[in-house]
Amino acid sequence: MLRYLPFLLIIALTIYAFIDCLNTPEDEVKHLPKAVWVLIILLFSIVGPVVWLFAGKKRVAGVGGGRPRAGRGRWVAPDDNPEFLDSLREETDKGKDTDKEKDKD
């Protein structure tokens, strides 16, 4: 079983790089068009995926190695999200205003 491990690792690396390449937006791909990268990954089983992972796309260092994508912000928990907290304050203030108006009547 151990003699199959290198082949399984190569297949896993190729599949990972292939899916990563397909999921990467065109504007984040470096040096070559995306279709050429797909061919390199599939034709050169060890070198292609490794080159893709190190040189094929723009990588941004961040928490957990994640990268922000265009049009998407980082997810923030509701209790840490200032916009959400502001909306709660506004709703609370509106509720207080309507209660004051009812008390006046």
Secondary structure, DSSP 8 states (H G I E B T S, - for coil): -GGGHHHHHHHHHHHHHHHHHHHS-GGGB-SS-HHHHHHHHHHSTTHHHHHIIIIIB-----GGG----TT------GGG-HHHHHHHHHHHHHHHHHHHHHHH-
